[in-house]
Amino acid sequence: MKRFLKGGTPTILAAATQGFGLIQLLLLVGGSGATKESDAYFYLISWAQLPTQVVLSGYAYPVWLSASTPARRFRFVLLATPIFTSIGVVVGSVLFGRLSGGYSGLVGHTVLFVLLGVMLSLGWALALRRSAEGDTVWISSVTLVSNVLSCLVLLGALGAPSVVKVSAMVSAQLIGLLAYLILILARNRGLWRRVISAGDGSDLSASSPAARHEWFLLQAAGGYGAMLSIQTVAAALPASALSVLGLVGRFSSGLTNVVTNAIVPRLIHRESQTGAVAFNYLRLLAVVVGCSLPILTVVAALPTFEGIAQLVATSILVLAWFLAAALNATTKRVAVRFLSPRISLLSLALNISSAVALLALLALGRPTLVAVLLASISLDLLPGVCLAVLLRRPWVAVAITAVVIASLIAAAPHL
């Protein structure tokens, strides 16, 4: 237990980062409610983060974590990430404009999101490299300053039009990220050199082929691409659907980032010899969420709390998504350390299947917000279950799946 709770500074920073991040989103949709502008924020930020998630989290991080030397193309792909980000935001803006009809400030917001995506890719590259080296302080606070500044700006713009609020919010995030980049580079000498290298700083010019890491790139592209496809379906739903999906997803990912990204890298890293402690951590999470479920279900069913039944149901949904995401994130880190990269094909197939099923509903004209939420949760749950089984921890997979299914059943009548 002590080992789980010994997150210290990283856990506090992660909690603060996610807390301010959630507050800024509530301030964004507060007053005027969910609008096209807020929908655009959730959609474009996903496009801005896609190359970062695919290339850095899905490809570079496994290379750094396994302390191996990648192929020569590694440096090219890494340095091209900001370019991929810029292209992704422009593509996302065009798609959003066609699916939702757009709005007058979309072009200006696209420019801001291009800049934001580039800054995020740089910040996450530096933070993930330090995380692979065992220091989780920086990965726990990438957007902390940005989120604090956004909250302050949005507090002063509560009565402003939504287009102004989004502009002010993204501008504040840019300033915060610039401050973060200056700080992390100043406190970690030689970090940028280590970012574009592998292992302990080996020379890429003499590297041997590392095509096995391209399996991780393929898995990440499929997984995050599937999530973006699901969000694209949400963009075709009535206005505010993207904002609802974004808020629920942000709450669940906030919990995941606090307890998983701040703790798991301390349990599974380059020097780890076993993944047993990570599965003990998952068992603890399953017990905590499982014990919370009956209480929340009773509260949602009581006539006294009828007015907040939907809010309680949403909380249950957030916990279900969080548990699925924690399973996926933890087993993926263990798999990166101990299994063959070819295992990623399984996760890729499951993610694509979920996205294709939802796109089929869209083609039939039958997509709903509930279907979108279920598909989103399945992107985390199904790969996590399969990896847990392959890592010879089937009972952990069974327990977490049971809790997630029970949560969905409990929340469904109130959604």
C-alpha positions as CSV (number, residue, x, y, z in Angstrom):
1,M,0.0,0.0,0.0
2,K,2.8,2.4,0.9
3,R,4.3,1.9,-2.5
4,F,1.1,2.8,-4.2
5,L,0.6,6.0,-2.2
6,K,4.2,7.1,-2.4
7,G,3.4,9.2,-5.5
8,G,4.5,12.3,-3.6
9,T,5.1,15.4,-5.7
10,P,4.2,13.9,-9.0
11,T,0.8,12.8,-7.7
12,I,0.1,16.3,-6.3
13,L,1.2,18.0,-9.5
14,A,-0.9,15.6,-11.6
15,A,-4.0,16.2,-9.3
16,A,-3.5,20.0,-9.6
17,T,-3.0,19.8,-13.4
18,Q,-6.1,17.8,-13.9
19,G,-8.1,19.8,-11.4
20,F,-7.4,23.1,-13.1
21,G,-8.0,21.4,-16.4
22,L,-11.5,20.3,-15.4
23,I,-12.2,23.7,-13.9
24,Q,-11.3,25.5,-17.2
25,L,-13.6,23.2,-19.1
26,L,-16.5,23.9,-16.7
27,L,-15.8,27.7,-17.1
28,L,-15.7,27.3,-20.9
29,V,-19.2,25.7,-21.1
30,G,-20.6,27.6,-18.0
31,G,-23.1,30.4,-18.6
32,S,-23.6,30.0,-22.4
33,G,-23.6,26.2,-22.2
34,A,-22.1,23.9,-24.8
35,T,-21.8,25.7,-28.2
36,K,-20.3,25.1,-31.6
37,E,-17.2,26.9,-30.3
38,S,-16.8,24.6,-27.3
39,D,-17.5,21.6,-29.6
40,A,-14.7,22.9,-31.9
41,Y,-12.4,23.1,-28.9
42,F,-12.9,19.5,-27.9
43,Y,-12.6,18.3,-31.6
44,L,-9.6,20.4,-32.6
45,I,-7.6,19.7,-29.4
46,S,-8.0,16.0,-30.3
47,W,-6.5,16.6,-33.7
48,A,-3.8,18.8,-32.2
49,Q,-2.8,16.0,-29.8
50,L,-3.1,13.1,-32.3
51,P,0.5,13.1,-33.7
52,T,1.8,13.6,-30.2
53,Q,-0.1,10.6,-28.9
54,V,0.8,8.4,-31.9
55,V,4.4,9.3,-32.4
56,L,5.5,10.2,-28.9
57,S,3.4,8.0,-26.6
58,G,3.0,5.2,-29.1
59,Y,6.4,5.0,-30.7
60,A,9.1,7.2,-29.0
61,Y,8.2,6.3,-25.5
62,P,8.5,2.5,-26.0
63,V,11.9,3.1,-27.6
64,W,13.1,5.2,-24.6
65,L,11.5,2.8,-22.1
66,S,13.1,-0.3,-23.5
67,A,16.5,1.4,-23.7
68,S,17.1,0.2,-27.3
69,T,18.5,2.0,-30.3
70,P,15.9,2.8,-33.0
71,A,16.3,3.0,-36.7
72,R,17.6,6.1,-38.3
73,R,14.1,7.2,-39.3
74,F,13.4,7.6,-35.6
75,R,14.9,11.1,-35.5
76,F,13.1,12.2,-38.6
77,V,9.7,11.0,-37.4
78,L,10.3,12.7,-34.0
79,L,11.3,16.0,-35.5
80,A,8.5,15.9,-38.0
81,T,5.8,15.6,-35.3
82,P,5.1,19.3,-35.1
83,I,4.5,19.3,-38.9
84,F,2.1,16.3,-38.6
85,T,0.4,18.2,-35.8
86,S,-0.1,21.3,-38.0
87,I,-1.6,19.2,-40.8
88,G,-3.8,17.4,-38.4
89,V,-5.4,20.5,-37.0
90,V,-6.1,21.9,-40.5
91,V,-7.7,18.6,-41.5
92,G,-9.8,18.6,-38.3
93,S,-10.9,22.1,-38.9
94,V,-12.1,21.3,-42.4
95,L,-14.0,18.2,-41.2
96,F,-15.6,20.1,-38.3
97,G,-16.7,22.9,-40.7
98,R,-18.4,20.4,-43.0
99,L,-20.0,18.3,-40.4
100,S,-21.3,21.1,-38.1
101,G,-21.6,24.0,-40.4
102,G,-18.7,25.9,-38.7
103,Y,-18.8,29.4,-37.3
104,S,-17.3,32.8,-38.0
105,G,-14.2,32.4,-35.8
106,L,-13.2,28.9,-36.9
107,V,-10.2,30.0,-39.1
108,G,-8.7,32.1,-36.3
109,H,-9.1,29.2,-33.8
110,T,-7.5,26.9,-36.3
111,V,-4.3,29.0,-36.3
112,L,-4.3,29.1,-32.5
113,F,-4.7,25.3,-32.3
114,V,-1.8,24.8,-34.8
115,L,0.4,26.7,-32.5
116,L,-0.9,24.9,-29.4
117,G,-0.4,21.5,-31.0
118,V,3.3,22.3,-31.9
119,M,3.9,23.5,-28.3
120,L,2.2,20.4,-26.9
121,S,4.3,18.1,-29.0
122,L,7.5,19.7,-27.8
123,G,6.4,19.7,-24.1
124,W,5.3,16.1,-24.2
125,A,8.5,14.9,-25.9
126,L,10.6,16.3,-23.1
127,A,8.3,15.1,-20.4
128,L,8.0,11.5,-21.8
129,R,11.7,11.3,-22.1
130,R,12.1,12.1,-18.4
131,S,9.3,9.7,-17.5
132,A,11.2,6.9,-19.3
133,E,14.2,7.8,-17.2
134,G,12.0,7.4,-14.0
135,D,11.3,11.1,-13.3
136,T,7.5,11.6,-13.4
137,V,7.4,15.1,-12.0
138,W,7.5,16.7,-15.5
139,I,4.9,14.4,-17.1
140,S,2.6,15.2,-14.2
141,S,2.7,18.9,-14.9
142,V,3.0,19.5,-18.6
143,T,-0.1,21.7,-18.8
144,L,-0.3,22.8,-15.1
145,V,0.7,26.4,-15.8
146,S,-1.4,26.5,-18.9
147,N,-4.5,25.3,-17.1
148,V,-4.0,27.8,-14.2
149,L,-3.7,30.7,-16.7
150,S,-6.7,29.5,-18.6
151,C,-8.8,29.5,-15.5
152,L,-7.8,33.0,-14.6
153,V,-8.5,34.3,-18.1
154,L,-11.9,32.5,-18.3
155,L,-12.9,33.9,-14.9
156,G,-12.5,37.3,-16.4
157,A,-14.5,36.4,-19.5
158,L,-17.5,34.6,-18.0
159,G,-20.0,36.9,-19.8
160,A,-18.1,37.0,-23.1
161,P,-19.3,35.2,-26.2
162,S,-18.1,31.6,-26.6
163,V,-15.8,32.5,-29.5
164,V,-14.0,35.0,-27.3
165,K,-13.7,32.5,-24.4
166,V,-12.1,29.9,-26.6
167,S,-9.6,32.4,-28.1
168,A,-8.6,33.6,-24.7
169,M,-8.4,30.1,-23.3
170,V,-6.1,28.8,-26.0
171,S,-3.9,32.0,-25.9
172,A,-3.4,31.5,-22.2
173,Q,-2.5,27.8,-22.8
174,L,0.2,28.9,-25.3
175,I,1.8,31.3,-22.8
176,G,1.8,28.6,-20.1
177,L,3.4,26.0,-22.4
178,L,6.1,28.4,-23.3
179,A,6.9,28.9,-19.6
180,Y,6.9,25.1,-19.1
181,L,9.4,24.5,-22.0
182,I,11.8,27.1,-20.7
183,L,11.6,25.6,-17.2
184,I,12.1,22.0,-18.1
185,L,15.0,22.7,-20.5
186,A,16.7,24.9,-17.8
187,R,16.4,22.2,-15.1
188,N,17.4,19.3,-17.3
189,R,20.7,19.9,-19.1
190,G,21.2,17.8,-22.2
191,L,17.5,16.7,-22.3
192,W,16.8,17.7,-25.9
193,R,19.8,15.6,-27.0
194,R,18.5,12.6,-25.1
195,V,15.0,13.2,-26.7
196,I,16.3,12.6,-30.2
197,S,18.5,9.7,-29.2
198,A,17.7,6.3,-27.6
199,G,18.8,4.2,-24.8
200,D,21.3,6.0,-22.7
201,G,22.1,8.5,-25.5
202,S,23.5,6.1,-28.1
203,D,24.5,7.4,-31.5
204,L,21.7,7.0,-34.0
205,S,24.1,7.0,-36.9
206,A,25.3,3.6,-35.8
207,S,22.0,2.3,-34.9
208,S,20.7,-1.1,-35.9
209,P,17.2,-1.6,-37.3
210,A,14.5,-1.5,-34.7
211,A,11.5,-2.3,-36.8
212,R,9.9,-4.0,-33.8
213,H,9.1,-0.6,-32.4
214,E,7.1,0.2,-35.5
215,W,4.5,-2.2,-34.1
216,F,4.0,0.3,-31.3
217,L,3.6,3.1,-33.8
218,L,1.0,1.0,-35.7
219,Q,-0.9,0.3,-32.5
220,A,-0.9,3.9,-31.4
221,A,-2.1,5.1,-34.9
222,G,-4.9,2.6,-34.8
223,G,-6.0,3.3,-31.3
224,Y,-5.9,7.1,-31.4
225,G,-7.3,7.1,-34.9
226,A,-10.2,5.0,-33.8
227,M,-10.9,7.5,-31.0
228,L,-10.8,10.4,-33.4
229,S,-13.2,8.5,-35.7
230,I,-15.6,8.2,-32.8
231,Q,-15.3,11.9,-32.0
232,T,-16.0,12.6,-35.7
233,V,-19.2,10.6,-35.4
234,A,-20.1,12.8,-32.3
235,A,-19.5,15.9,-34.4
236,A,-22.3,14.7,-36.7
237,L,-24.7,14.4,-33.7
238,P,-26.8,17.4,-32.5
239,A,-24.9,20.4,-31.2
240,S,-23.1,20.0,-27.8
241,A,-22.7,16.2,-28.2
242,L,-18.9,16.6,-28.6
243,S,-18.8,18.8,-25.5
244,V,-20.6,16.2,-23.4
245,L,-18.3,13.4,-24.7
246,G,-15.3,15.7,-24.2
247,L,-16.3,16.5,-20.6
248,V,-17.0,12.9,-19.6
249,G,-13.8,11.8,-21.3
250,R,-11.8,14.6,-19.7
251,F,-13.0,13.7,-16.2
252,S,-12.1,10.0,-16.7
253,S,-8.8,10.8,-18.3
254,G,-8.1,13.3,-15.5
255,L,-8.5,10.5,-12.9
256,T,-6.4,8.2,-15.0
257,N,-3.6,10.8,-15.3
258,V,-3.6,11.5,-11.6
259,V,-3.4,7.9,-10.3
260,T,-2.0,6.0,-13.3
261,N,0.4,8.3,-15.1
262,A,1.9,9.6,-11.8
263,I,2.2,6.2,-10.2
264,V,2.6,3.5,-12.8
265,P,5.9,4.9,-14.3
266,R,7.3,4.5,-10.8
267,L,6.2,0.8,-10.8
268,I,7.1,-0.1,-14.4
269,H,10.2,1.4,-15.9
270,R,13.4,0.5,-17.7
271,E,14.8,-1.3,-14.6
272,S,11.7,-3.3,-13.7
273,Q,12.1,-7.1,-13.5
274,T,8.4,-8.0,-13.0
275,G,4.9,-6.5,-13.6
276,A,3.3,-8.0,-10.5
277,V,3.2,-4.8,-8.5
278,A,1.3,-3.0,-11.4
279,F,-1.4,-5.7,-11.2
280,N,-1.7,-5.3,-7.5
281,Y,-2.3,-1.6,-8.2
282,L,-5.1,-2.6,-10.6
283,R,-6.7,-4.9,-8.0
284,L,-6.7,-2.0,-5.6
285,L,-8.5,0.3,-8.1
286,A,-11.1,-2.4,-8.9
287,V,-11.9,-2.7,-5.2
288,V,-12.2,1.0,-4.7
289,V,-14.4,1.6,-7.8
290,G,-16.4,-1.6,-7.1
291,C,-17.2,-0.5,-3.5
292,S,-18.2,3.0,-4.7
293,L,-20.7,1.6,-7.3
294,P,-23.4,0.3,-4.9
295,I,-23.5,3.6,-3.0
296,L,-23.8,5.7,-6.2
297,T,-26.4,3.4,-7.6
298,V,-28.6,3.7,-4.5
299,V,-28.2,7.5,-4.5
300,A,-29.3,7.7,-8.2
301,A,-32.4,5.5,-7.5
302,L,-33.6,7.3,-4.4
303,P,-36.5,9.7,-5.1
304,T,-34.9,12.3,-2.8
305,F,-32.0,12.6,-5.2
306,E,-34.1,12.5,-8.4
307,G,-32.9,16.0,-9.5
308,I,-29.3,14.9,-9.6
309,A,-29.8,11.3,-10.8
310,Q,-28.3,12.1,-14.2
311,L,-25.3,13.7,-12.5
312,V,-24.8,10.6,-10.4
313,A,-25.2,8.4,-13.5
314,T,-22.6,10.5,-15.3
315,S,-20.2,10.0,-12.3
316,I,-20.7,6.3,-12.5
317,L,-19.9,6.5,-16.2
318,V,-16.8,8.4,-15.5
319,L,-15.6,5.8,-13.0
320,A,-16.3,3.0,-15.5
321,W,-14.3,4.8,-18.2
322,F,-11.5,5.5,-15.7
323,L,-11.2,1.9,-14.6
324,A,-11.1,0.7,-18.2
325,A,-8.5,3.4,-19.1
326,A,-6.4,2.5,-16.0
327,L,-6.4,-1.2,-17.1
328,N,-5.4,-0.3,-20.6
329,A,-2.7,2.2,-19.7
330,T,-1.2,-0.1,-17.0
331,T,-1.2,-3.3,-19.0
332,K,0.2,-1.5,-22.1
333,R,3.2,-0.2,-20.0
334,V,3.8,-3.7,-18.7
335,A,3.5,-5.2,-22.2
336,V,5.9,-2.6,-23.6
337,R,8.4,-3.8,-21.0
338,F,8.0,-7.5,-21.1
339,L,6.1,-8.7,-24.3
340,S,6.8,-8.8,-28.0
341,P,5.7,-5.6,-29.8
342,R,3.7,-7.8,-32.2
343,I,1.1,-8.2,-29.5
344,S,0.1,-4.6,-30.5
345,L,-1.7,-6.1,-33.5
346,L,-4.4,-7.4,-31.2
347,S,-5.1,-4.0,-29.6
348,L,-5.1,-2.5,-33.1
349,A,-7.7,-5.0,-34.4
350,L,-10.0,-4.4,-31.4
351,N,-9.8,-0.6,-31.7
352,I,-10.6,-0.6,-35.4
353,S,-13.5,-3.0,-34.8
354,S,-15.1,-0.6,-32.2
355,A,-14.7,2.4,-34.6
356,V,-16.0,0.5,-37.6
357,A,-19.1,-0.6,-35.6
358,L,-19.9,3.0,-34.7
359,L,-19.2,4.3,-38.2
360,A,-21.7,1.6,-39.4
361,L,-24.3,3.1,-37.1
362,L,-23.6,6.5,-38.5
363,A,-24.0,5.2,-42.1
364,L,-27.4,3.7,-41.0
365,G,-28.4,7.0,-39.4
366,R,-28.7,5.5,-35.9
367,P,-25.8,6.9,-33.9
368,T,-26.6,8.1,-30.4
369,L,-24.6,9.7,-27.6
370,V,-24.8,6.6,-25.5
371,A,-23.5,4.5,-28.4
372,V,-20.6,6.9,-28.8
373,L,-19.8,6.7,-25.1
374,L,-19.9,2.9,-25.1
375,A,-17.6,2.7,-28.1
376,S,-15.2,5.1,-26.4
377,I,-15.0,3.0,-23.3
378,S,-14.5,-0.2,-25.3
379,L,-11.4,1.3,-26.9
380,D,-9.8,1.1,-23.4
381,L,-11.5,-1.9,-22.0
382,L,-11.1,-4.5,-24.7
383,P,-7.3,-4.1,-25.4
384,G,-6.7,-3.9,-21.6
385,V,-8.5,-7.2,-21.0
386,C,-6.7,-9.0,-23.8
387,L,-3.3,-7.7,-22.6
388,A,-4.0,-8.7,-19.0
389,V,-4.9,-12.2,-20.2
390,L,-1.7,-12.4,-22.3
391,L,0.3,-11.3,-19.2
392,R,-1.3,-14.2,-17.3
393,R,-3.5,-12.1,-15.1
394,P,-6.9,-13.2,-16.3
395,W,-8.7,-12.7,-13.0
396,V,-7.7,-9.0,-12.9
397,A,-9.3,-8.7,-16.3
398,V,-12.4,-10.5,-15.2
399,A,-12.8,-8.4,-12.1
400,I,-12.4,-5.0,-13.9
401,T,-14.7,-6.1,-16.7
402,A,-17.4,-7.1,-14.2
403,V,-17.1,-3.7,-12.4
404,V,-17.2,-1.8,-15.7
405,I,-20.3,-3.7,-17.0
406,A,-22.1,-3.3,-13.7
407,S,-21.4,0.4,-13.8
408,L,-22.8,0.8,-17.3
409,I,-25.9,-1.1,-16.3
410,A,-26.4,1.1,-13.2
411,A,-25.9,4.3,-15.2
412,A,-28.0,3.4,-18.3
413,P,-31.5,4.1,-16.9
414,H,-30.5,7.7,-16.0
415,L,-28.7,8.8,-19.1
